Amino acid sequence: MVIIRLSRSGSKKRPYFNVVVADSRKKRDGRFIERVGFYNPGANQGSEALRLDTDRIAYWKSHGALLSETVGRIVKLHTKGPKGLEAMKKKDLDKAAARKAKKAAAKAEEIAAAAEAAPAEEKPAEEAPAAEAAPAEEKPAEKADK
């Protein structure tokens, strides 16, 4: 089966993707049939971040090629123009910020739970010496009765 997908290139932490037509059995960055565009998520404002050859994509789709989820999303945004790509980047940043906030809230909740548990553990320790002292006082009283 032929699929249109992203092939990653670029350096560590600075990805650059080629949009390629490839056999689905090949590796992600392996051999491909045709390069039909590129996507640079780290492109600066004003520079070209996305270029697709829509004629070739349409040709391959008409011959049975499937789009990956990500490429389908990119093609859909490409039809909207530059505003679509900006909206996608903004949405991705918002999602990342929401994920960070959720993770920070969970961590804060965990710390608060640990702080509540720590004093609860100390209180029984304080009560235990008082309980030990009380029976010690009773023992001498029993001896006095005999």
Contact map, one row per residue, 1 for C-alpha under 8 A:
11100000000000000000001110000000000000000000000000000000000000001000000000000000000000000000000000000000000000000000000000000000000000000000000000
11110000000000000000111100000000000000000000000000000000000000011100000000000000000000000000000000000000000000000000000000000000000000000000000000
11111000000000000000111100000000000000000000000000000000000000001111000000000000000000000000000000000000000000000000000000000000000000000000000000
01111100000000000011110000000000000000000000000000000000100000001111001000000000000000000000000000000000000000000000000000000000000000000000000000
00111110000000000011110000000000000000000000000000000000000000000011011000000000000000000000000000000000000000000000000000000000000000000000000000
00011111000000001111000000010000000000000000000000000000000000000000011000000000000000000000000000000000000000000000000000000000000000000000000000
00001111100000001111000000011000000000000000000000000000000000000000000000000000000000000000000000000000000000000000000000000000000000000000000000
00000111110000111100000000011000000000000000000000000000000000000000000000000000000000000000000000000000000000000000000000000000000000000000000000
00000011111000111100000000001000000000000000000000000000000000000000000000000000000000000000000000000000000000000000000000000000000000000000000000
00000001111101111000000000000000000000000000000000000000000000000000000000000000000000000000000000000000000000000000000000000000000000000000000000
00000000111111100000000000000000000000000000000000000000000000000000000000000000000000000000000000000000000000000000000000000000000000000000000000
00000000011111100000000000000000000000000000000000000000000000000000000000000000000000000000000000000000000000000000000000000000000000000000000000
00000000001111100000000000000000000000000000000000000000000000000000000000000000000000000000000000000000000000000000000000000000000000000000000000
00000000011111110000000000000000000000000100000000000000000000000000000000000000000000000000000000000000000000000000000000000000000000000000000000
00000001111111111000000000000000000000011100000000000000000000000000000000000000000000000000000000000000000000000000000000000000000000000000000000
00000001110001111100000000000000000001111100000000000000000000000000000000000000000000000000000000000000000000000000000000000000000000000000000000
00000111110000111110000000000000000001110000000000000000000000000000000000000000000000000000000000000000000000000000000000000000000000000000000000
00000111100000011111000000000000001111100000000000000000000000000000000000000000000000000000000000000000000000000000000000000000000000000000000000
00011110000000001111100000000000001111100000000000010000000000000000001000000000000000000000000000000000000000000000000000000000000000000000000000
00011110000000000111110000000001111110000000000000000000000000000000000000000000000000000000000000000000000000000000000000000000000000000000000000
01111000000000000011111000000001111100000000000000000000000100000000000000000000000000000000000000000000000000000000000000000000000000000000000000
01111000000000000001111101000011110000000000000000000000000000000000000000000000000000000000000000000000000000000000000000000000000000000000000000
11100000000000000000111111000001100000000000000000000000000000000000000000000000000000000000000000000000000000000000000000000000000000000000000000
11100000000000000000011111100000000000000000000000000000000000000000000000000000000000000000000000000000000000000000000000000000000000000000000000
10000000000000000000001111100000000000000000000000000000000000000000000000000000000000000000000000000000000000000000000000000000000000000000000000
00000000000000000000011111110111000000000000000000000000000000000000000000000000000000000000000000000000000000000000000000000000000000000000000000
00000000000000000000000111111110000000000000000000000000000000000000000000000000000000000000000000000000000000000000000000000000000000000000000000
00000111000000000000000001111100000000000000000000000000000000000000000000000000000000000000000000000000000000000000000000000000000000000000000000
00000011100000000000000000111110000000000000000000000000000000000000000000000000000000000000000000000000000000000000000000000000000000000000000000
00000000000000000000000001111111000000000000000000000000000000000000000000000000000000000000000000000000000000000000000000000000000000000000000000
00000000000000000000010001101111100000000000000000000000000000000000000000000000000000000000000000000000000000000000000000000000000000000000000000
00000000000000000001111001000111111000000000000000000000000000000000000000000000000000000000000000000000000000000000000000000000000000000000000000
00000000000000000001111000000011111000000000000000000000000000000000000000000000000000000000000000000000000000000000000000000000000000000000000000
00000000000000000001110000000001111100000000000000000000000000000000000000000000000000000000000000000000000000000000000000000000000000000000000000
00000000000000000111100000000001111110000000000000000000000000000000000000000000000000000000000000000000000000000000000000000000000000000000000000
00000000000000000111100000000000011111000000000000011101100000000000000000000000000000000000000000000000000000000000000000000000000000000000000000
00000000000000000111000000000000001111100000000001111000000000000000000000000000000000000000000000000000000000000000000000000000000000000000000000
00000000000000011110000000000000000111110000000011110000000000000000000000000000000000000000000000000000000000000000000000000000000000000000000000
00000000000000011110000000000000000011111000000011100000000000000000000000000000000000000000000000000000000000000000000000000000000000000000000000
00000000000000111000000000000000000001111110000111000000000000000000000000000000000000000000000000000000000000000000000000000000000000000000000000
00000000000000110000000000000000000000111110000010000000000000000000000000000000000000000000000000000000000000000000000000000000000000000000000000
00000000000001110000000000000000000000011111000010000000000000000000000000000000000000000000000000000000000000000000000000000000000000000000000000
00000000000000000000000000000000000000011111101110000000000000000000000000000000000000000000000000000000000000000000000000000000000000000000000000
00000000000000000000000000000000000000000111111010000000000000000000000000000000000000000000000000000000000000000000000000000000000000000000000000
00000000000000000000000000000000000000000011111000000000000000000000000000000000000000000000000000000000000000000000000000000000000000000000000000
00000000000000000000000000000000000000000001111100000000000000000000000000000000000000000000000000000000000000000000000000000000000000000000000000
00000000000000000000000000000000000000000011111110000000000000000000000000000000000000000000000000000000000000000000000000000000000000000000000000
00000000000000000000000000000000000000010010011111100000000000000000000000000000000000000000000000000000000000000000000000000000000000000000000000
00000000000000000000000000000000000001111111001111100000000000000000000000000000000000000000000000000000000000000000000000000000000000000000000000
00000000000000000000000000000000000011110000000111110000000000000000000000000100000000000000000000000000000000000000000000000000000000000000000000
00000000000000000000000000000000000011100000000111111000000000000000000000000000000000000000000000000000000000000000000000000000000000000000000000
00000000000000000010000000000000000111000000000001111100000000000000000000100100000000000000000000000000000000000000000000000000000000000000000000
00000000000000000000000000000000000110000000000000111111100000000000000000000000000000000000000000000000000000000000000000000000000000000000000000
00000000000000000000000000000000000100000000000000011111110000000000000000000000000000000000000000000000000000000000000000000000000000000000000000
00000000000000000000000000000000000000000000000000001111111000000000000000000000000000000000000000000000000000000000000000000000000000000000000000
00000000000000000000000000000000000100000000000000001111111100000000000000000000000000000000000000000000000000000000000000000000000000000000000000
00010000000000000000000000000000000100000000000000001111111110000000000000000000000000000000000000000000000000000000000000000000000000000000000000
00000000000000000000000000000000000000000000000000000111111111000000000000000000000000000000000000000000000000000000000000000000000000000000000000
00000000000000000000000000000000000000000000000000000011111111100000000000000000000000000000000000000000000000000000000000000000000000000000000000
00000000000000000000100000000000000000000000000000000001111111111000000000000000000000000000000000000000000000000000000000000000000000000000000000
00000000000000000000000000000000000000000000000000000000111111111110000000000000000000000000000000000000000000000000000000000000000000000000000000
00000000000000000000000000000000000000000000000000000000011111111000000000000000000000000000000000000000000000000000000000000000000000000000000000
00000000000000000000000000000000000000000000000000000000001111111000000000000000000000000000000000000000000000000000000000000000000000000000000000
01000000000000000000000000000000000000000000000000000000000111111100000000000000000000000000000000000000000000000000000000000000000000000000000000
11110000000000000000000000000000000000000000000000000000000111111110000000000000000000000000000000000000000000000000000000000000000000000000000000
01110000000000000000000000000000000000000000000000000000000010011111000000000000000000000000000000000000000000000000000000000000000000000000000000
00111000000000000000000000000000000000000000000000000000000010001111111100000000000000000000000000000000000000000000000000000000000000000000000000
00111000000000000000000000000000000000000000000000000000000000000111111100000000000000000000000000000000000000000000000000000000000000000000000000
00000000000000000000000000000000000000000000000000000000000000000011111110000000000000000000000000000000000000000000000000000000000000000000000000
00001100000000000000000000000000000000000000000000000000000000000011111111000000000000000000000000000000000000000000000000000000000000000000000000
00011100000000000010000000000000000000000000000000000000000000000011111111100000000000000000000000000000000000000000000000000000000000000000000000
00000000000000000000000000000000000000000000000000000000000000000011111111110000000000000000000000000000000000000000000000000000000000000000000000
00000000000000000000000000000000000000000000000000000000000000000000111111111000000000000000000000000000000000000000000000000000000000000000000000
00000000000000000000000000000000000000000000000000000000000000000000011111111100000010000000000000000000000000000000000000000000000000000000000000
00000000000000000000000000000000000000000000000000010000000000000000001111111110000000000000000000000000000000000000000000000000000000000000000000
00000000000000000000000000000000000000000000000000000000000000000000000111111111000000000000000000000000000000000000000000000000000000000000000000
00000000000000000000000000000000000000000000000000000000000000000000000011111111100110010000000000000000000000000000000000000000000000000000000000
00000000000000000000000000000000000000000000000001010000000000000000000001111111110110000000000000000000000000000000000000000000000000000000000000
00000000000000000000000000000000000000000000000000000000000000000000000000111111100100000000000000000000000000000000000000000000000000000000000000
00000000000000000000000000000000000000000000000000000000000000000000000000011111111110000000000000000000000000000000000000000000000000000000000000
00000000000000000000000000000000000000000000000000000000000000000000000000001111111110000000000000000000000000000000000000000000000000000000000000
00000000000000000000000000000000000000000000000000000000000000000000000000000101111111000000000000000000000000000000000000000000000000000000000000
00000000000000000000000000000000000000000000000000000000000000000000000000000001111111100000000000000000000000000000000000000000000000000000000000
00000000000000000000000000000000000000000000000000000000000000000000000000001111111111110000000000000000000000000000000000000000000000000000000000
00000000000000000000000000000000000000000000000000000000000000000000000001001101111111111000000000000000000000000000000000000000000000000000000000
00000000000000000000000000000000000000000000000000000000000000000000000000000000011111111100000000000000000000000000000000000000000000000000000000
00000000000000000000000000000000000000000000000000000000000000000000000000000000001111111110000000000000000000000000000000000000000000000000000000
00000000000000000000000000000000000000000000000000000000000000000000000000001000000111111111000000000000000000000000000000000000000000000000000000
00000000000000000000000000000000000000000000000000000000000000000000000000000000000011111111100000000000000000000000000000000000000000000000000000
00000000000000000000000000000000000000000000000000000000000000000000000000000000000001111111110000000000000000000000000000000000000000000000000000
00000000000000000000000000000000000000000000000000000000000000000000000000000000000000111111111000000000000000000000000000000000000000000000000000
00000000000000000000000000000000000000000000000000000000000000000000000000000000000000011111111100000000000000000000000000000000000000000000000000
00000000000000000000000000000000000000000000000000000000000000000000000000000000000000001111111110000000000000000000000000000000000000000000000000
00000000000000000000000000000000000000000000000000000000000000000000000000000000000000000111111111000000000000000000000000000000000000000000000000
00000000000000000000000000000000000000000000000000000000000000000000000000000000000000000011111111100000000000000000000000000000000000000000000000
00000000000000000000000000000000000000000000000000000000000000000000000000000000000000000001111111110000000000000000000000000000000000000000000000
00000000000000000000000000000000000000000000000000000000000000000000000000000000000000000000111111111000000000000000000000000000000000000000000000
00000000000000000000000000000000000000000000000000000000000000000000000000000000000000000000011111111100000000000000000000000000000000000000000000
00000000000000000000000000000000000000000000000000000000000000000000000000000000000000000000001111111110000000000000000000000000000000000000000000
00000000000000000000000000000000000000000000000000000000000000000000000000000000000000000000000111111111000000000000000000000000000000000000000000
00000000000000000000000000000000000000000000000000000000000000000000000000000000000000000000000011111111100000000000000000000000000000000000000000
00000000000000000000000000000000000000000000000000000000000000000000000000000000000000000000000001111111110000000000000000000000000000000000000000
00000000000000000000000000000000000000000000000000000000000000000000000000000000000000000000000000111111111000000000000000000000000000000000000000
00000000000000000000000000000000000000000000000000000000000000000000000000000000000000000000000000011111111100000000000000000000000000000000000000
00000000000000000000000000000000000000000000000000000000000000000000000000000000000000000000000000001111111110000000000000000000000000000000000000
00000000000000000000000000000000000000000000000000000000000000000000000000000000000000000000000000000111111111000000000000000000000000000000000000
00000000000000000000000000000000000000000000000000000000000000000000000000000000000000000000000000000011111111100000000000000000000000000000000000
00000000000000000000000000000000000000000000000000000000000000000000000000000000000000000000000000000001111111110000000000000000000000000000000000
00000000000000000000000000000000000000000000000000000000000000000000000000000000000000000000000000000000111111111000000000000000000000000000000000
00000000000000000000000000000000000000000000000000000000000000000000000000000000000000000000000000000000011111111100000000000000000000000000000000
00000000000000000000000000000000000000000000000000000000000000000000000000000000000000000000000000000000001111111110000000000000000000000000000000
00000000000000000000000000000000000000000000000000000000000000000000000000000000000000000000000000000000000111111111000000000000000000000000000000
00000000000000000000000000000000000000000000000000000000000000000000000000000000000000000000000000000000000011111111100000000000000000000000000000
00000000000000000000000000000000000000000000000000000000000000000000000000000000000000000000000000000000000001111111110000000000000000000000000000
00000000000000000000000000000000000000000000000000000000000000000000000000000000000000000000000000000000000000111111111000000000000000000000000000
00000000000000000000000000000000000000000000000000000000000000000000000000000000000000000000000000000000000000011111111100000000000000000000000000
00000000000000000000000000000000000000000000000000000000000000000000000000000000000000000000000000000000000000001111111110000000000000000000000000
00000000000000000000000000000000000000000000000000000000000000000000000000000000000000000000000000000000000000000111111111000000000000000000000000
00000000000000000000000000000000000000000000000000000000000000000000000000000000000000000000000000000000000000000011111111100000000000000000000000
00000000000000000000000000000000000000000000000000000000000000000000000000000000000000000000000000000000000000000001111111110000000000000000000000
00000000000000000000000000000000000000000000000000000000000000000000000000000000000000000000000000000000000000000000111111111000000000000000000000
00000000000000000000000000000000000000000000000000000000000000000000000000000000000000000000000000000000000000000000011111111100000000000000000000
00000000000000000000000000000000000000000000000000000000000000000000000000000000000000000000000000000000000000000000001111111110000000000000000000
00000000000000000000000000000000000000000000000000000000000000000000000000000000000000000000000000000000000000000000000111111111000000000000000000
00000000000000000000000000000000000000000000000000000000000000000000000000000000000000000000000000000000000000000000000011111111100000000000000000
00000000000000000000000000000000000000000000000000000000000000000000000000000000000000000000000000000000000000000000000001111111110000000000000000
00000000000000000000000000000000000000000000000000000000000000000000000000000000000000000000000000000000000000000000000000111111111000000000000000
00000000000000000000000000000000000000000000000000000000000000000000000000000000000000000000000000000000000000000000000000011111111100000000000000
00000000000000000000000000000000000000000000000000000000000000000000000000000000000000000000000000000000000000000000000000001111111110000000000000
00000000000000000000000000000000000000000000000000000000000000000000000000000000000000000000000000000000000000000000000000000111111111000000000000
00000000000000000000000000000000000000000000000000000000000000000000000000000000000000000000000000000000000000000000000000000011111111100000000000
00000000000000000000000000000000000000000000000000000000000000000000000000000000000000000000000000000000000000000000000000000001111111110000000000
00000000000000000000000000000000000000000000000000000000000000000000000000000000000000000000000000000000000000000000000000000000111111111000000000
00000000000000000000000000000000000000000000000000000000000000000000000000000000000000000000000000000000000000000000000000000000011111111100000000
00000000000000000000000000000000000000000000000000000000000000000000000000000000000000000000000000000000000000000000000000000000001111111110000000
00000000000000000000000000000000000000000000000000000000000000000000000000000000000000000000000000000000000000000000000000000000000111111111000000
00000000000000000000000000000000000000000000000000000000000000000000000000000000000000000000000000000000000000000000000000000000000011111111100000
00000000000000000000000000000000000000000000000000000000000000000000000000000000000000000000000000000000000000000000000000000000000001111111110000
00000000000000000000000000000000000000000000000000000000000000000000000000000000000000000000000000000000000000000000000000000000000000111111111000
00000000000000000000000000000000000000000000000000000000000000000000000000000000000000000000000000000000000000000000000000000000000000011111111100
00000000000000000000000000000000000000000000000000000000000000000000000000000000000000000000000000000000000000000000000000000000000000001111111110
00000000000000000000000000000000000000000000000000000000000000000000000000000000000000000000000000000000000000000000000000000000000000000111111111
00000000000000000000000000000000000000000000000000000000000000000000000000000000000000000000000000000000000000000000000000000000000000000011111111
00000000000000000000000000000000000000000000000000000000000000000000000000000000000000000000000000000000000000000000000000000000000000000001111111
00000000000000000000000000000000000000000000000000000000000000000000000000000000000000000000000000000000000000000000000000000000000000000000111111
00000000000000000000000000000000000000000000000000000000000000000000000000000000000000000000000000000000000000000000000000000000000000000000011111
